[in-house]
Structure formats: C-alpha cells, structure tokens
Amino acid sequence: MVRDDLEVFFSDFAREVEYRGEGAKRLPAIFRTKSDLVLEGMSGVESSVPALLVKREDVPHLQVGDIFVVDDVSYSVIQIEYENEYILKAYLSKDKRPLF
C-alpha cells in the first residue's frame, strides 16, 4: 500500500533527473531549490541549499560526492538524510565539473 502511494506521489510531483553514481540512470525525483540543512557538528548552523527527494530503491548505493543532473545543471551530493525506509533526501551543491 505504501509503495502504491509512493508511486502516485512521485508520478504527480517528481521530475526526471539524471543520476551519475553507481548504476547511472534517469529517475524521478522531487527537486527543491532551497531546503534547510542543519550542519552536523556545528551548533545552530543552518544553510539553505538545493535538495532532492528520491526513492531509496532507485539509488540504493547513493554516496556523498555522487552527481545528479537537474535541468542541465550538475549537482554533487553533500549530505544524505534517510527520511524513512522508502525516501531519502540528498542535499546538493552545484558541481563545477563540466557536463559531457
């Protein structure tokens, strides 16, 4: 049941992005241009950075440093939060490497 709801949620609100990590592919994700990030180990430090919500099953080996391409802009993963067993949130930073 949760999987069905998740499929509907992503089909209604997600856009297709390109994942360039292990098992590179195109996948649905919800992109936010600004999302609050509380930096670990830094008391009270917050920042607004872009973030993606993705299904965990789509990127089971996601790591910091992996690349997503959203609207022809390359982003590096800088932190990962596991929202629940089905969804994760990847905080991003614009990647300076050229797209090929």
PyMOL commands that set and color helices and strands:
alter all, ss='L'
color gray80, all
select helices_A, chain A and resi 2-13+56-58
alter helices_A, ss='H'
color red, helices_A
select strands_A, chain A and resi 15-19+25-38+46-55+67-70+73-82+87-94
alter strands_A, ss='S'
color yellow, strands_A
deselect
rebuild
show_as cartoon
